[in-house]
Amino acid sequence: MYFKDCIGQEEIKRRLIESAQSGIVPHAQLFCEKEGAGAFPLAFAYARYLNCAHRSDTDACGQCPSCKMFDVMAHPDLHFVFPIVAKKEKKKEVCDDYLPEWREFLQQHIYFNLDDWLNAMDAGNSQALIYAKESDQILKKVSLRIYEAEYRILLIWLPEKMHQVCANKLLKIIEEPPEHTVILMVSCEPDAILGTILSRAQRLNIRPVPAPEMAAAMQERFHLTKEDAMQVAHLSEGNYLKAVEAISTGEENAFFLEQFIGMMRNSWTRNVKAMKAMADTLASIGRERQKNFLSYCQRLVRENFVYRFQAPELNYMNREEAGFSVKFSPFVNERNVFDLMDELAVAERHITQNVNAKMVFFDLSLRMTVLLKR
Ligand SMILES: [Zn+2]
């Protein structure tokens, strides 16, 4: 993680770079964000930059011994504290016991949230915490001799998950910081942090990524078209994780639309052979997606009914869906809209009840042939 990996946030980057260059480095800093704005990668990039031997005006060099050790998340003067799920039987009780998993996780993720980390830890639905036991570890880490770095860094991810005992110990360290030690905290819920810690840390608010910058990053990283990237950026509300999620929903959406168009065409033309083939296809995609598809169909029927009223502010369709509606909306009217919705809802219920999917979709197509002619 370098500054260049963090989308936008030029203002914050400039402040951090200036702090390193001037040598005015507050010993306790709190990076706050809602989620997916880049607080963790920014804090990490800053830690790297502080210790880089050949930093430029914009980023760390990536070549010096310090950068090389940061690349593998294994610098002797870089210490991590993060929430874990303690597993006594596996002797995993403090952060350092999870270091191999944590390092691998950071190699694979630049933007992430607690759920991603829980998955990587194989923690299921357990609560992740920074336990009381961690406080001795923290104390030990900051009292070690500094190996070679200019700054010893304690990078604490989600201090709001800290046990009271541990938080009190941390407060002591912040009040009487050991020399050359910088404590960087990254929080999504600053209000849940001990007030006395909050008041002693310099706070940096990381704002959501603005849409144009998010769109540019989406175009570059995922090769989206300009229009798609802009749409994804708007849906994301400045949260990188949401943007990535929106891309995959986009692909699924396109597949569903294609199926929906096919189904309506088959029913309108009474093409029984094609109806059978489509039922086979849909039977093969799995129950969860079948249910999603059927609720998608209900949404589209509703949108096409609304489309007739020419009130764009009531319509929620993407460009492809809207294009299809020009031709399809005349077929959805007062005489059939409620029955169409009912049929789709019944099919969805049958899928939930494990009725044979081929039969459900074939039957649905047959019923549509009648309803569309109304
Ligand atoms: Zn370097």
Residues whose N, C-alpha, C, O or C-beta is under 5 A from the ligand:
A	BS01	ZN	C52 A53 H54 A60 C61 G62 Q63 C64 C67
